[in-house]
Amino acid sequence: MKDQQALNKAGRLLLKQLIQSQRSRLLQAVFMGVLATIAMIVQWYALAHLTYDLIIQQQTFAEQSMLMMLIVLSLILRSVLIRAQEHYSQLASLHAREHLREQVLSGWRQTSALIHSQRSPGSAASQLIEDVESMDGYFARFWPQQLLAVLTPLLILIVVFYYNWLAALFLLVAAPLIPLFMMLIGWGAEAVNQRFFYQRQRLAGHFLDRVKHLTTLKLFAAENEALTEVEERSQDYRQVVMKTLKLAFLSSAVLEFFTSVAIASIAIYIGFALFGSITWGPAADITLFSGLFILLLAPEFFQPLRNLSQFYHDRAAAVAAASHIATHLPDKDTNSPAEDVFELTAEESSSTLIATNLGIGYQPGDVLQDPINLKLSRGQCLLINGPSGCGKTTLLHTLAGYLKPLSGKVLLNNQPMGKEAIRYLPQKPWIINGSWAENLAVLAPDATTKEMQKVLNQLGLESLIAYRNNDLGSQLNEHGEGLSGGQLQRLALARVLLSPAPLVLLDEPTASLDTESRQYVLAALAALKPRCILVISSHDADVLALADYQLKFARLESD
Amino acid sequence: MSSHSQKNFAPLKFWLIKVLQNQKKRLIISLLLALLTAISAMGLLALSGWLITATAITGLAITAGTAVLLDIYRPGGGIRFFALSRTVGRYFERLHSHDMVLRVIAGFRLTLFTGLMDLPVQQLRNTQDSEWLSRLTADLDNLDSLLLKLLLPPIVVLSSVLLLAVFISFFWLTLGVTFGFITLLLGSIYFSFFTRKTSQISSDYARQINQARSQTIEHLQGQLELQAAHLQQADQARLVNSLSEIGKSQLKLNRHIANAQLMVNICHGLLVIAVAIAALFAYQNQFVSGPVAVMLFLAVFGLGELLLNLPGQLGQWGKTRYAAERLQPLAEHAASEKTTLVELERLSMMLADHPKVISSIDTAFAFELNPSECLLISGRSGSGKSTIANILAGLEIPDSFITPYQLLINGIPLRIDQTQAWHKQIGYLSQQNSIIAATLYSNLTLGLDEIDEQQLWQALTLVELDDWAKQLPAGLHSWLGDTGSQLSGGQARRICLARLLLKESKLILLDEPFNGIDLEMAGRIWQRLYPQWQEKMLIVLMHERPAFFPTIDNQQMFEINLDQR
């Protein structure tokens, strides 16, 4: 799959960049690891020597006190150095992941809101949080281990070679075979892991969706359908994961096998050599000391490779995660708006919105309405109406800068849409899990408490807050439970009144509102009008009264 | 102390029992395979050490002229055997354990979903979606540590230490017993201390991840408004804060784990040295032979690998406990019994003093309805229409202490256990659109067994969606985007209406049916739908009576205005 290869490449590139940023920490970790290896070699040297002295040379413990001290010291030193290695790797991983999350968030800022709405928030969140977290293994363990898996065995090889070149040969032959086999299997694991990551994201999105609509499912007695789906997804999940794991485990099994066989061969060789059955080659020089020393070093020779194999799964997972993240990152920083401070340009002298032969739609060539021409200045209001599905919201999206015009152009203060901060109020206002104050501040960051109270009074919401007894600190929740549609709409308008912008777009602000709410909303719109350009999609006659211009969208004839 | 450890252990116990009930055989197989692997690892080294030492001594003796007999072929074979068994054992153990865990988790997932389905809807709607998501997916993922990291490894280590102690005891009882006793004692003390210390950090970490997830989802849901206002970065600052908290906790946890590994490294090393010295001392005093001495301390050396992994594994305790705690209430929820209901012939309702239906405080809200009758309940937003609709649909059950109420089906009160049966008889259109992430076909045929495609098209035609559906890329089987956002509000509403048309019901309950649909289209659709529902009971809740509704003179149309009572 060519696409997949390109994705992987992008993912690997991303990982490379992140590694680069943490290079010094990672190398420090590796350095510690190398020093630890040297300490380990000293430790086993001393222990083998002690054993030899006691068993073959028949010396006493007292004579060997120096050696025993050496063993203990090198043991402690080795452990401390390993700890130091951990320290640096963990820091490197932490910073690399922070860096990556920054990139993802920056990418989100540059992605049109429409594209965001087409993606399940659950799966996007899972990417930012879980997928990035899962890369910890790659940075902290796998990457340093790549280097250590070469350096450590090399050091050991040199030492072993000094004492017995044949044993060294065993090790040398076994060594490259292992990564070779691992790579072969690892490639397969990577491909399967890609699928697994996608599956997990889909799983997250699927669950959120079914949970969100659980009430509906119950109403239509479709719970069992959903339950079956859940079961099926779980089975799929299990099977995909097992496929990945089978391959990952197989590659490490190969390693284990070669390792065990190598150790066994060395042990048997040394045994036979000491016994006298083998006399050629370096066998004659073997003693209990050198034999034991080599035997102790043999597992340590393979340990880094075994660790690497264990961590290889981390690499596959990280590449898969990085590839998916790379998909959602914009190609290059497309003239990103300079660090966005809260722009309140509503009070500037004049604002104009000019559309010239503007064609709107989602697909190129599929224009939803005839070309639009308009010119609006501050204090004016445009109403859009027409049958549902004809493009009213599309026009709003285009004015908000979320959609590119299919033809013609539209400019706000001589700039393309999206350059300046404006306000967009969709049909259903966005509510966060927080208090009134937080819900206002999130879209009106500069408002003071006093201003908030004033505006809430203006919209008739003060009694609601007083009733809840807790002033602006009282909680709302995600569904805006406990608040009616009208009250939510008024909250949305409160935000705009607190921080208006040169252009304010509203999608059906008075739809399905009770009379009281409608009055407040209309009054708020009237208050807002002089300070900005209003573009409202609505069927409401009272809103029409507010408008200076009207754009009637007609239903397109079907082909 | 004891209540703390109870708190630490109790939620895990709950899930552990479930596992033991269903997967006992698989667990035992995993344990045996793990033990086989551990023994093979130790055996490989130990036997090799024995062989080398034995051959060294024998070799020297032979060179010196003494005749000694030594069987080197059997040990050689043993070494080769251990080499193989270690590899094979580990491979199958890992495969088997992971498969078992995945099965267990799949079972948990079903249990949880079933539990959710049984929860009263009130509880469902009071919880944030992102929290539900995190429970189901992430907490479940965390639960797999229960088996793989918290249960199996400690048991394997414990058994290995015991076996090793027994093995050593064969050769020198004192050493074996001392070794076993000290290792187990020190190990248990240290690891339980370690677990307790890290468990809080670990569960904090899990909690912070959940919080960050909720905030992220919120942030994404607000993109339409945030982006236009150039406030994305400001809102992202909230996220960044939460994310850095996560980083801090993780670093703290990892530090503890690394320190524990340092301790284990040193202690294990000292243990090997101690056993080596003891064994060599025994050799000098001729309790044991040279080869055996070497064999013993090499076997202890082989234990290192198992011990070194324990800190990392036990460090997951808190995270796993946190997940277990959060999921337990859902799974413990008893399945509610479901009973049948008579066929609806007469519906009556009475509601008084409901806090959300303000007018019911002065005068009780009540009505009676028969088939072929239509009731229009009108009132401004906030007057309680949706509350009444939810009560009628059985989705909300007022607390009868505070709110005297009655919902009578043919004169008999509707009981909670009859809710599911009631749902079969009603078609409820709630105020919010509810399009699930699935195909158009699936959305229309929710809960339906057999449906004729022609009926589907008929329904679509009645709501004027047939043309739109025809031009979709896969027609009826087109996927309605993950968040259903490829639909306009009006289109989504009409799909929900079409759903109702396809469902058999005795009562049709519509809450603001024409939300997002312009007046003219609403009128046309109504003219087509009303006749379809002539014989049913119809209750419509709207903020005002639209022009195209029949006048109230009509015998069969009643209106209750919640504002004018």
Interface residues (C-beta under 8 A of the other chain):
Chain A: Q43 L47 L50 T51 L54 I55 I56 T60 F61 M68 I71 V72 L75 I76 R78 S79 V80 I82 R83 E86 H87 Q90 L91 L94 R97 E98 R101 L105 W108 R109 S112 A113 L114 H116 S117 Q118 R119 S120 P121 G122 S123 A124 A125 S126 L128 I129 E130 E133 D136 A140 L203 A204 G205 H206 F207 L208 D209 R210 V211 K212 H213 L214 T215 T216 L217 K218 L219 F220 A221 A222 E223 E225 A226 L227 V230 E231 S234 Q235 Y237 R238 V241 M242 L245 K246 F249 L250 S252 A253 E256 F257 S260 V261 I263 A264 A267 I268 I270 G271 F272 A273 L274 F275 G276 S277 T287 L288 G291 L292 L295 L296 P299 P337 E339 D340 F342 E343 N385 G386 P387 S388 G389 T393 A400 G401 Y402 E420 A421 I422 R423 Y424 L425 P426 Q427 P429 W430 I432 N433 V442 L443 P445 N477 E478 H479 E481 S484 G485 G486 Q487 S499 A501 L505 E508 A511 S512 L513 D514 T515 E516 S517 H539 S558
Chain B: L44 L45 L47 S48 G49 L51 I52 T53 A54 T55 A56 I57 T58 G59 L60 I62 T63 L70 I72 P75 G76 I79 R80 F82 A83 L84 R86 T87 V88 R90 Y91 R94 L95 H98 D99 L102 R103 I105 A106 R109 L110 F113 T114 L116 M117 V121 L124 R125 N126 Q128 D129 S130 W132 L133 L136 T137 A138 I209 A212 R213 S214 T216 I217 E218 L220 Q221 G222 Q223 L224 E225 L226 Q227 A228 A229 H230 L231 Q232 Q233 A234 D235 Q236 L239 V240 L243 S244 I246 G247 Q250 L251 N254 R255 A258 N259 Q261 L262 N265 I266 G269 L270 V272 I273 A276 I277 L280 F281 Y283 Q284 G290 A293 V294 L298 F301 G379 R380 S381 G382 S383 A393 L395 Q420 H423 K424 I426 Y428 S430 Q431 S434 I436 A437 L446 G447 D467 W468 Q471 G481 D482 T483 S485 Q486 S488 G489 G490 Q491 R499 K503 E512 N515 G516 I517 D518 L519 E520 M521 H543
